[in-house]
Amino acid sequence: MEPLVPTRSADRALQLDVLRGFALIGILLMNIEGFVGPLNISLLGLNPELSGADRWVDALIYVLVQGKFYTLFSLLFGAGFALILQRAEARGSGGGWLYLRRLLVLLGIGLVHALWIWAGDILVSYALTGMLLLLFFRRTPASRAPKWGIALYLVPSALFLLLSCFAWLASFDPASAEAFAQGSAEARADFAEVVAAQRAAYGPEGSFAAATAQRISDTGDFLGYFMFFGPQVLGMFLIGVGLIRSGALLEPADHLPLFRNLRLYGFLLGLPAAILSFWQVPTMDWGRMDFEATGAAALMAVASLLLCLAYLSSIVLALQQPVWRERLAVLAPAGQMALTNYLMQSLICVGLFYGYGLGYFEQLPRAWQPLFVLALFAAQVALSHWWLARFRFGPAEWLWRTLTYLRWQPMLRR
């Protein structure tokens, strides 16, 4: 059996690194609102307090970005899972223990990120969901993985629609209707209380100790919702697994009709669905459990999946053309250092906006946030090119691989 080692630069799939780089800018476009202001406000969709250009930008990011890029990042994580196991099996090993160590290291990195840097972390959820993937879907063939993925992705929407049915049935009984109304009022009050606590902890008067205490509370709240959004993440993992095991993401030139159809129907169906959902309920209300609110949320979830696949397919198809391949390849180093760049985004933004940093909390207008994102990401791309010209891995990737393989990884390029 050949020893298991990290993927060499020569063996990397350009399209996967470009897609990771592309996903990074979408992740930051989505997360920036949660850095600049209270984290929970960024979960509402359109912020009703905004007006003018700020309102337009917030609406466009909600329709085109929010929910579309964390799904793409999740899909690529699942693709990486399948690729690691595939290469391990080619060397004569199942790769299960290797991947479990990889997930445990990621869990540790995610906990450090969530508790001491930014509570909007996704790495802890990825590590926990990856364990479910390893336990239940390690051998799922390419033909079934996307089907399981779509079914699991739709589970949270089905659960919320089911809760709406219970709320509707309860409306016929005065006592039950009153209990539901009281529960809705309490949910709104709890949400407002958390937003106020985040403003106090992360704002200009907040200290590192206060922010850390709030991050612990926020992380606990988000993990409490894991049973709802966990199936969505697991579903995207499985779609990524299917695209690797079918060969579509490794040899896209042999699967061009698939990607053309995903691009066509993803935009043709996904964009109108996102606009319709936004038109129905532009701002989420955590106290609402009626069919209009849950239906709009379910429709946006479907739209996010469709647009995610459309974005992915657009990049993959563009890479088949030499002129676009050369242009988009600029993103590959940033994607190769995706973990480092993701953590760097949090460190920079927290340092700029939180009270124990420069204190620009709620000072950057919504309309200016995309420009800030583009500038920061351009700097990350340039830094990634400079770094990988001298080193084999990004700093976080080096740590992740060294602890995963239990072997000191050479850092300098020869």
C-alpha positions as CSV (number, residue, x, y, z in Angstrom):
1,M,0.0,0.0,0.0
2,E,1.4,3.4,-1.0
3,P,1.6,6.0,1.8
4,L,-1.2,8.6,1.9
5,V,0.2,12.0,1.2
6,P,-1.4,15.4,0.5
7,T,-2.4,16.2,-3.1
8,R,0.5,17.5,-5.1
9,S,0.2,20.8,-7.0
10,A,0.6,18.9,-10.3
11,D,-2.4,16.7,-9.4
12,R,-4.8,19.5,-8.5
13,A,-7.9,20.0,-10.6
14,L,-7.9,23.6,-11.8
15,Q,-11.6,23.8,-12.0
16,L,-12.0,22.9,-8.3
17,D,-9.6,25.6,-7.2
18,V,-11.2,28.2,-9.4
19,L,-14.6,27.3,-8.1
20,R,-13.3,27.6,-4.5
21,G,-11.9,31.0,-5.3
22,F,-15.1,32.1,-6.8
23,A,-17.1,30.8,-3.8
24,L,-14.9,32.7,-1.5
25,I,-15.9,36.1,-2.9
26,G,-19.6,35.1,-2.6
27,I,-19.1,33.9,1.0
28,L,-17.6,37.3,1.9
29,L,-20.4,39.2,0.1
30,M,-22.8,37.2,2.2
31,N,-20.9,37.5,5.5
32,I,-19.9,41.1,5.3
33,E,-23.3,42.3,6.7
34,G,-22.7,40.0,9.7
35,F,-19.3,41.6,10.3
36,V,-20.3,45.2,10.0
37,G,-23.4,44.9,12.2
38,P,-25.3,42.4,14.4
39,L,-24.9,38.9,13.1
40,N,-28.5,38.0,13.4
41,I,-29.6,41.0,11.3
42,S,-27.8,39.4,8.3
43,L,-30.1,36.4,8.5
44,L,-33.3,38.3,7.9
45,G,-33.1,38.9,4.1
46,L,-33.9,42.5,3.4
47,N,-33.2,44.8,6.3
48,P,-36.4,46.9,6.6
49,E,-34.5,49.8,8.2
50,L,-32.5,50.5,5.0
51,S,-33.5,52.9,2.3
52,G,-32.2,54.2,-1.0
53,A,-29.0,52.6,-2.5
54,D,-28.4,50.7,0.7
55,R,-31.8,49.0,0.3
56,W,-31.2,48.2,-3.3
57,V,-27.8,46.6,-2.6
58,D,-29.2,44.6,0.3
59,A,-32.0,43.3,-1.9
60,L,-29.7,42.3,-4.7
61,I,-27.4,40.4,-2.4
62,Y,-30.3,38.6,-0.8
63,V,-31.7,37.5,-4.2
64,L,-28.4,36.7,-6.0
65,V,-25.9,35.8,-3.2
66,Q,-27.3,34.9,0.2
67,G,-27.8,31.1,0.4
68,K,-26.2,30.6,-3.1
69,F,-22.6,30.5,-2.2
70,Y,-22.5,28.7,1.1
71,T,-24.3,25.9,-0.9
72,L,-21.5,26.1,-3.5
73,F,-18.9,25.9,-0.8
74,S,-20.7,22.9,0.7
75,L,-20.9,21.2,-2.6
76,L,-17.1,21.7,-3.1
77,F,-16.5,20.3,0.4
78,G,-18.4,17.2,-0.6
79,A,-16.4,17.0,-3.8
80,G,-13.2,17.1,-1.8
81,F,-14.4,14.3,0.4
82,A,-15.1,12.1,-2.6
83,L,-11.8,13.0,-4.1
84,I,-9.7,12.2,-1.0
85,L,-11.4,8.8,-0.6
86,Q,-11.0,8.1,-4.3
87,R,-7.3,8.8,-4.2
88,A,-6.9,6.8,-1.0
89,E,-8.6,3.8,-2.6
90,A,-6.3,4.1,-5.6
91,R,-3.3,3.8,-3.2
92,G,-4.8,0.7,-1.6
93,S,-6.4,2.3,1.5
94,G,-10.0,3.0,2.3
95,G,-9.1,6.4,3.6
96,G,-11.8,6.4,6.3
97,W,-9.6,7.0,9.3
98,L,-7.6,9.6,7.4
99,Y,-10.7,11.5,6.6
100,L,-12.0,11.2,10.2
101,R,-8.8,12.8,11.5
102,R,-9.2,15.5,8.8
103,L,-12.7,16.3,10.2
104,L,-11.5,16.3,13.8
105,V,-8.8,18.8,13.0
106,L,-11.3,20.9,11.0
107,L,-13.6,20.8,14.0
108,G,-10.9,22.1,16.2
109,I,-10.1,24.9,13.8
110,G,-13.8,25.7,13.5
111,L,-14.2,25.9,17.3
112,V,-11.3,28.3,17.6
113,H,-12.7,30.4,14.8
114,A,-16.3,30.4,16.2
115,L,-15.4,31.1,19.9
116,W,-12.5,33.5,19.6
117,I,-12.9,35.2,16.2
118,W,-16.4,35.1,14.6
119,A,-19.6,33.3,15.6
120,G,-20.8,33.0,12.0
121,D,-18.4,30.1,11.5
122,I,-19.4,27.3,9.1
123,L,-16.4,25.0,9.7
124,V,-17.9,23.4,12.8
125,S,-21.1,22.5,10.9
126,Y,-19.0,21.1,8.0
127,A,-17.0,18.9,10.4
128,L,-20.1,17.5,12.1
129,T,-21.9,17.0,8.8
130,G,-18.8,15.4,7.3
131,M,-18.9,12.8,10.0
132,L,-22.5,11.9,9.0
133,L,-21.4,11.8,5.4
134,L,-18.5,9.4,6.3
135,L,-20.7,7.2,8.5
136,F,-23.7,6.8,6.2
137,F,-22.8,7.8,2.7
138,R,-19.2,6.7,2.2
139,R,-20.0,4.1,-0.5
140,T,-23.0,5.9,-2.1
141,P,-22.6,5.5,-5.9
142,A,-22.7,8.4,-8.3
143,S,-26.1,7.5,-9.5
144,R,-27.7,7.8,-6.1
145,A,-25.7,10.5,-4.4
146,P,-27.4,13.5,-6.1
147,K,-30.9,12.0,-5.4
148,W,-30.1,11.6,-1.8
149,G,-28.6,15.1,-1.8
150,I,-31.7,16.8,-3.2
151,A,-34.0,14.9,-0.9
152,L,-31.9,15.9,2.2
153,Y,-31.6,19.5,1.0
154,L,-35.4,19.8,0.9
155,V,-35.9,18.4,4.5
156,P,-35.7,21.7,6.3
157,S,-38.2,23.3,3.9
158,A,-40.6,20.3,4.4
159,L,-40.2,20.6,8.2
160,F,-41.1,24.3,8.2
161,L,-44.1,23.7,5.9
162,L,-45.2,20.9,8.3
163,L,-45.0,23.4,11.2
164,S,-47.2,25.7,9.2
165,C,-49.8,23.0,9.0
166,F,-49.7,22.6,12.7
167,A,-50.1,26.4,13.2
168,W,-53.0,26.4,10.7
169,L,-54.7,23.5,12.5
170,A,-54.1,25.2,15.9
171,S,-55.9,28.3,14.6
172,F,-59.2,26.5,14.9
173,D,-58.8,26.0,18.6
174,P,-58.7,29.2,20.6
175,A,-56.4,27.9,23.3
176,S,-53.9,26.5,20.8
177,A,-54.1,29.6,18.7
178,E,-53.3,31.7,21.8
179,A,-50.4,29.4,22.6
180,F,-49.0,29.8,19.1
181,A,-49.4,33.5,19.2
182,Q,-47.6,33.7,22.5
183,G,-44.8,31.5,21.2
184,S,-44.4,33.8,18.1
185,A,-44.3,36.9,20.4
186,E,-41.6,35.2,22.5
187,A,-39.6,34.3,19.4
188,R,-39.6,37.9,18.2
189,A,-38.7,39.2,21.7
190,D,-35.8,36.7,21.9
191,F,-34.5,37.7,18.5
192,A,-34.6,41.4,19.4
193,E,-32.8,40.6,22.7
194,V,-30.0,38.7,20.9
195,V,-29.6,41.6,18.4
196,A,-29.3,44.1,21.2
197,A,-26.8,41.8,23.0
198,Q,-24.7,41.5,19.8
199,R,-24.7,45.3,19.4
200,A,-23.5,45.7,23.0
201,A,-20.8,43.0,22.7
202,Y,-19.5,43.6,19.2
203,G,-20.0,47.4,19.0
204,P,-17.8,50.3,19.9
205,E,-18.1,49.8,23.7
206,G,-17.6,46.0,23.6
207,S,-14.5,44.4,25.0
208,F,-12.8,41.2,23.8
209,A,-14.2,39.4,26.9
210,A,-17.7,40.5,26.2
211,A,-17.5,39.6,22.6
212,T,-16.1,36.2,23.4
213,A,-19.0,35.5,25.8
214,Q,-21.5,36.6,23.1
215,R,-19.7,34.4,20.5
216,I,-20.1,31.4,22.8
217,S,-23.8,32.2,23.2
218,D,-24.3,32.7,19.4
219,T,-22.4,29.6,18.5
220,G,-24.6,27.6,20.9
221,D,-27.7,29.1,19.3
222,F,-26.5,28.2,15.8
223,L,-25.6,24.7,16.7
224,G,-29.1,24.4,18.2
225,Y,-30.4,24.9,14.7
226,F,-28.2,22.2,13.3
227,M,-31.1,19.7,13.0
228,F,-32.8,22.1,10.6
229,F,-29.9,23.3,8.4
230,G,-27.7,20.2,8.8
231,P,-29.6,18.2,6.2
232,Q,-29.2,21.0,3.8
233,V,-25.4,21.0,4.2
234,L,-25.3,17.2,4.0
235,G,-27.4,17.4,0.8
236,M,-25.0,19.7,-0.9
237,F,-22.1,17.5,0.2
238,L,-23.8,14.5,-1.5
239,I,-24.4,16.5,-4.7
240,G,-20.7,17.3,-4.7
241,V,-19.9,13.6,-4.1
242,G,-22.1,12.7,-7.1
243,L,-20.3,15.2,-9.4
244,I,-16.9,13.8,-8.5
245,R,-17.8,10.1,-8.7
246,S,-19.6,10.6,-12.0
247,G,-16.5,12.3,-13.4
248,A,-18.3,15.5,-14.2
249,L,-16.2,17.8,-12.1
250,L,-12.9,16.0,-12.9
251,E,-13.4,15.6,-16.7
252,P,-16.0,18.4,-17.4
253,A,-15.2,18.3,-21.2
254,D,-16.9,14.9,-21.3
255,H,-20.1,16.2,-19.5
256,L,-20.7,19.5,-21.3
257,P,-24.5,18.8,-21.9
258,L,-25.0,18.3,-18.2
259,F,-23.4,21.6,-17.3
260,R,-25.3,23.4,-20.2
261,N,-28.6,22.1,-18.8
262,L,-27.7,23.0,-15.2
263,R,-26.8,26.6,-16.4
264,L,-29.9,27.0,-18.5
265,Y,-32.5,25.6,-16.1
266,G,-30.7,26.9,-13.0
267,F,-31.0,30.5,-14.2
268,L,-34.3,30.0,-16.0
269,L,-36.1,28.6,-12.9
270,G,-33.9,29.7,-10.1
271,L,-33.8,33.5,-10.7
272,P,-37.6,33.9,-11.1
273,A,-38.1,31.7,-8.0
274,A,-35.7,33.9,-5.9
275,I,-37.5,37.1,-7.2
276,L,-40.9,35.6,-6.4
277,S,-39.9,34.6,-2.9
278,F,-38.4,38.0,-2.3
279,W,-41.6,39.7,-3.6
280,Q,-43.8,37.5,-1.2
281,V,-41.7,37.9,2.0
282,P,-38.6,40.2,1.6
283,T,-37.8,40.1,5.3
284,M,-38.0,37.0,7.5
285,D,-39.9,37.2,10.7
286,W,-38.8,34.6,13.2
287,G,-42.2,34.8,14.8
288,R,-44.2,33.9,11.6
289,M,-45.2,30.4,10.9
290,D,-47.9,30.8,8.3
291,F,-47.9,29.3,4.8
292,E,-46.9,32.5,3.1
293,A,-43.7,32.9,5.2
294,T,-42.7,29.2,5.2
295,G,-43.6,28.9,1.5
296,A,-41.4,31.9,0.6
297,A,-38.5,30.4,2.6
298,A,-38.9,27.0,0.9
299,L,-39.1,28.7,-2.5
300,M,-35.9,30.7,-1.8
301,A,-34.2,27.4,-0.7
302,V,-35.0,25.8,-4.0
303,A,-33.9,29.0,-5.8
304,S,-30.6,28.9,-3.9
305,L,-29.9,25.4,-5.0
306,L,-30.7,26.1,-8.7
307,L,-28.7,29.3,-8.8
308,C,-25.8,27.6,-7.0
309,L,-25.7,24.9,-9.8
310,A,-26.1,27.6,-12.4
311,Y,-23.1,29.6,-11.1
312,L,-21.0,26.4,-10.8
313,S,-21.9,25.4,-14.4
314,S,-21.2,28.9,-15.8
315,I,-17.6,28.7,-14.3
316,V,-17.0,25.2,-15.5
317,L,-18.2,26.0,-19.1
318,A,-16.2,29.2,-19.2
319,L,-13.1,27.2,-18.2
320,Q,-13.5,25.2,-21.4
321,Q,-12.6,28.3,-23.5
322,P,-8.9,29.2,-23.5
323,V,-9.4,32.9,-23.1
324,W,-11.7,32.5,-20.1
325,R,-9.6,29.7,-18.7
326,E,-6.6,32.0,-18.6
327,R,-8.6,34.8,-16.9
328,L,-10.4,32.6,-14.3
329,A,-7.2,30.8,-13.5
330,V,-6.2,33.9,-11.5
331,L,-8.7,32.7,-8.8
332,A,-7.1,29.3,-8.5
333,P,-4.4,30.2,-5.9
334,A,-7.1,31.9,-3.7
335,G,-9.1,28.7,-3.9
336,Q,-6.0,26.5,-3.2
337,M,-5.7,28.5,0.1
338,A,-9.5,28.6,0.7
339,L,-9.3,27.8,4.4
340,T,-6.6,30.4,5.0
341,N,-8.5,33.0,3.1
342,Y,-11.8,32.3,4.8
343,L,-10.1,32.7,8.3
344,M,-8.3,35.7,7.1
345,Q,-11.5,37.4,6.0
346,S,-12.8,36.9,9.6
347,L,-9.7,38.2,11.2
348,I,-9.5,41.3,9.0
349,C,-13.2,42.2,9.3
350,V,-13.4,41.6,13.0
351,G,-10.3,43.7,13.5
352,L,-11.8,46.5,11.5
353,F,-15.4,46.5,12.7
354,Y,-15.5,45.2,16.3
355,G,-15.2,47.4,19.3
356,Y,-11.9,45.9,20.5
357,G,-10.5,46.5,17.0
358,L,-10.8,49.7,15.1
359,G,-14.5,50.0,16.1
360,Y,-16.2,50.7,12.8
361,F,-19.2,48.7,13.8
362,E,-22.3,49.7,11.8
363,Q,-20.3,52.5,10.2
364,L,-19.8,51.1,6.7
365,P,-23.0,51.7,4.6
366,R,-24.6,48.7,2.9
367,A,-24.1,50.2,-0.5
368,W,-20.4,50.4,0.1
369,Q,-19.9,46.9,1.4
370,P,-19.6,45.2,-2.0
371,L,-16.8,47.6,-2.9
372,F,-15.0,46.8,0.3
373,V,-15.4,43.1,-0.4
374,L,-14.0,43.4,-3.9
375,A,-11.0,45.3,-2.6
376,L,-10.3,42.8,0.2
377,F,-10.7,39.8,-2.1
378,A,-8.4,41.3,-4.8
379,A,-5.8,41.7,-2.1
380,Q,-6.3,38.1,-1.0
381,V,-5.9,36.9,-4.6
382,A,-2.6,38.8,-5.0
383,L,-1.4,37.6,-1.6
384,S,-2.3,34.0,-2.5
385,H,-0.3,34.2,-5.8
386,W,2.7,35.6,-3.9
387,W,2.5,33.0,-1.1
388,L,2.1,30.0,-3.3
389,A,5.0,31.1,-5.5
390,R,7.2,30.5,-2.3
391,F,5.3,27.9,-0.2
392,R,3.5,24.7,-1.0
393,F,0.4,25.4,1.2
394,G,-1.4,28.2,2.9
395,P,-0.7,28.5,6.6
396,A,-4.0,27.0,7.7
397,E,-3.8,24.3,5.0
398,W,-0.3,23.4,6.2
399,L,-1.6,23.0,9.8
400,W,-4.6,21.0,8.7
401,R,-2.6,18.6,6.6
402,T,0.2,18.2,9.1
403,L,-2.3,17.2,11.9
404,T,-4.3,15.1,9.5
405,Y,-1.4,13.0,8.1
406,L,0.4,13.1,11.5
407,R,3.5,14.0,9.5
408,W,5.4,17.3,9.3
409,Q,4.7,18.7,5.9
410,P,7.4,20.4,3.9
411,M,6.4,24.1,3.5
412,L,9.0,25.7,1.3
413,R,9.0,25.1,-2.5
414,R,12.3,23.8,-3.8
